[in-house]
Amino acid sequence: MASPETFNFTDGISGQIAKTGFMYTAYTGWAQCTIEYNPGSGAEIRAFFQFDTSALPDDATVTLVELNLVDSVIQPPSQTNSGSIWMGTWIGGTLDGNAAEFNGGTRVLAKYNFGSGFVDLGTSAKSFVNLTGATDIKVIGTYSGIVMQGYNFNRPRSKSQLRVTYTTPVGGSVKDVMTFNGIIPFKR
C-alpha cells in the first residue's frame, strides 16, 4: 500500500542565492525563498529548498514526488509565472552561496506553473529523494520581457512543501514497525 508523507522545508538552510557577475551571496529563511532576474544588470536570484526526508523508511520505494510552491507576490507584476525544478543533495548543512550550489542539481521538471498546488515532478525525481538525509530542490525562474521580474514563495503561515509517496516491502520496514509500536530502537 502506498503511503504519502509531506515535508516542510528547513528554514535555516533554505533561501536564495543571488548572483551578480561572478559574486554569489546566500540569504536564508522562509522569507528569502525567491527568484528574480534583472535584465539590465544580469543579476539573478534562484530559490533553494532543503527538506529533511530522513523520516522515510530506509527500504522505501519512492513512487511519486510532488512539490507545492506556495505563491505569494509577483514583484513587479510580470509574465513570471513558471520555472524549472532541479533536485539533488548538493547544499549540505548550510546554504553557502557558491557557484556549485547555484549551478548544482539535475533538472527534473522543465516547467512548473506557480500556484498550481501539488505538482508531480516526474519519474526522474524519484531517484533524487534522499531516504537517509536531506533532499534539495532549486527553482529557476522562466523570464520574458525587459523589466526586472521576480517571484516570492511562502507566507508566514503557509510554506512550500514536498510530498513523497512510497511503498515498503510486505510487512513494513523496521523503522515503520518500531515507530508504529512506539518502540525506541537501541544498539547493543
Secondary structure, DSSP 4 states (H G I P E B T S, - for coil): --EEEEEEB-TTT-EEEEEETTEEEEEESGGG-EEEEETTTTEEEEEEEEEE-TTS-TT-EEEEEEEE--EEEESSSSS--EEEEEEES--TTS----HHHHH-SEEEEEEEETT-SSEE--GGGGGG--TTSEEEEEEEE---SSS-EEEEE-BTTB--EEEEEEE--TT--HHHHHHHHTPPP---
